[in-house]
């Protein structure tokens, strides 16, 4: 079997986005190109599997113990559920 050859694709982003990509890639000790490929692969997998990704930015104060974390999530579950199915919260 012959290995597929990588091709080059151009991507235009604003300077702020480029800075964020570079900083995040540096934190992970990978190239910006690798980071973008990983993000695209994850997103395409979700599209192909018809999966919606829900991302929570959890404050540190909610992470102190299980009950606090559970309460934090429960306070948001109705709004998230309505958003995913397209209803008004």
C-alpha positions in Angstrom: 0.0 0.0 0.0 1.3 3.4 -0.9 1.3 6.1 1.8 -0.8 9.1 1.1 1.2 12.3 0.5 0.2 15.3 2.6 -1.0 18.3 0.6 -0.8 21.9 1.5 -3.9 24.0 2.3 -3.9 27.7 3.0 -5.9 29.1 5.9 -6.5 32.8 6.4 -7.2 33.9 10.0 -7.1 37.3 11.8 -3.9 38.1 13.8 -5.6 37.5 17.1 -6.7 34.0 16.1 -3.2 33.3 14.8 -1.7 34.4 18.1 -4.1 32.1 20.1 -3.3 29.2 17.8 0.4 29.7 18.3 0.1 30.1 22.0 -2.0 27.0 22.5 0.2 24.9 20.2 3.3 26.1 22.2 1.6 25.0 25.5 1.0 21.6 24.0 4.5 21.5 22.6 3.2 20.9 19.0 3.2 22.9 15.8 0.4 25.2 14.9 -0.3 23.0 11.9 -0.6 19.9 14.1 -3.0 21.7 16.4 -5.2 22.8 13.5 -5.2 19.3 12.0 -6.2 17.9 15.4 -9.0 20.4 15.8 -10.3 19.8 12.3 -10.1 16.0 12.8 -12.1 16.2 16.1 -14.7 18.5 14.5 -15.1 16.3 11.4 -15.5 13.2 13.6 -18.4 14.9 15.3 -20.0 16.0 12.0 -19.6 12.5 10.6 -21.0 10.9 13.7 -23.8 13.5 13.9 -22.7 14.5 17.4 -23.1 17.9 19.0 -20.2 19.0 21.2 -21.0 20.8 24.3 -18.1 22.5 26.1 -18.3 23.8 29.6 -15.9 26.3 31.1 -16.0 25.2 34.7 -14.9 27.8 37.2 -12.3 26.7 39.8 -14.7 27.4 42.6 -17.0 24.7 41.3 -14.3 22.1 41.3 -13.7 22.0 45.1 -15.8 18.8 45.7 -18.2 16.5 44.1 -21.4 18.1 45.5 -20.4 21.6 44.4 -19.5 20.3 41.0 -22.8 18.4 40.7 -24.8 21.4 41.8 -23.0 23.6 39.2 -23.9 21.2 36.4 -27.5 20.7 37.5 -28.0 24.5 37.5 -27.1 24.5 33.8 -28.6 21.3 32.5 -32.0 22.6 31.5 -30.6 25.5 29.5 -28.1 23.3 27.8 -30.8 20.7 26.9 -33.1 23.4 25.5 -30.2 24.9 23.5 -29.3 21.5 22.0 -32.9 20.7 20.9 -33.5 24.3 19.8 -36.0 25.5 22.3 -36.0 28.9 24.1 -34.4 28.7 27.5 
